[in-house]
Amino acid sequence: MSEINFRDIWEARELEWLAPWACASARSRGREVDIPHCPIRTVFQRDRDRIIHSKSFRRLKHKTQVLSLPESDHTRTRLTHTLEVAQIARTISRALRLNEDLTEAIALAHDLGHTPFGHSGERVLRELAISHGLPAFHHASQSLRVVDRLERDGLGLNLTWEVRMGILQHSKGQVDVRDGFNLENPSSVEAWVVRVSDSIAYLNHDLDDALGANFLKHEDIPHDVIRVLGDSHGVRIDSLVKDVIAHSEGGRISFSAPFLEQIENLRQFLYDSVYSHESVKKEESKVAHVIKTLFSHALNEPRCEPQAAVDRISGMTDRYALQLFRTITEPGE
């Protein structure tokens, strides 16, 4: 009995089912290094599996999202954020007849290059990179560097072009200066889905975590946000997902005008009330001291260039960074 090629069957089903503007696995632009096809998995399914089994993916469980770890057992980490993005993105992709496997692979890898200590850590590492003549650090670019060059002891994961570009394009405002590619216009509809799913996830779970940490009270939430998006965490996510599905068409991913207005309202509220909260700001000075100390320590090692120091620190978990910091500053303890 001849071996059944399930990949061929699945690729054929994709071509029959997916929307015309979706990215079918059989039409992928391929990898930087060609490898034999898997008889079971499509190229995007294979990418997803490579990401899940990577060391950088496992480290996400000990990286801060917004609130410093450990706040509580229920506070989001970079890993739980990633899983929430993947779940939302798959729901949207399925409803719009897009490639769920491509969407999931992008979502699972989009934050692999994020620093310890959340965006506070990213800001400090950006300043250090610039001061040492490197391009401004951004977690999206670093995530691509992780899968291209740092994973597997420098061999990289050799992911498909579509997944790689989706990783780079998940964060609005990025421009790839290496080839002039403007990332304001993602290369696939699936990449657009991950971008909006990232916003849906982090805006709502940052609000939920802030309420859980007593940074906010429910009555602090702007009235219009509650009126339009909903009065609970689950309701808000559900309404946002349904809105973007209802108002996306022809390969264009978009929210309705009332929802988009309240998304920006919620985003501004979080910046004013959570990301600028005195407790968060107080931690930022500590984070800066830790990361600058680790960076200087790395540069003092033989043959450690600034880029290697950036790579090393951005890959650290919060707890490892703190342990190393204590070892450096309290060597006799």
Secondary structure, 3 states (H helix, E strand, C coil): CCCCCHHHHHHHHHHHHCCCCCCCHHHCCCECCCCCCCCCCCHHHHHHHHHHCCHHHHHHHHCECCCCCCCCCCCCEHHHHHHHHHHHHHHHHHHCCCCHHHHHHHHHHCCCCCCCCHHHHHHHHHHHHHHCCCCCCCHHHHHHHHHHHHCCCCCCCCCEHHHHHHHHHCCCCCEECCCCEECCCCCCHHHHHHHHHHHHHHHHHHHHHHHHCCCCCHHHCCHHHHHHHCCCHHHHHHHHHHHHHHHCECCECCCCHHHHHHHHHHHHHHHHHHHCCHHHHHHHHHHHHHHHHHHHHHHCCCCCCHHHHHHHHHCCCHHHHHHHHHHHHCCCC
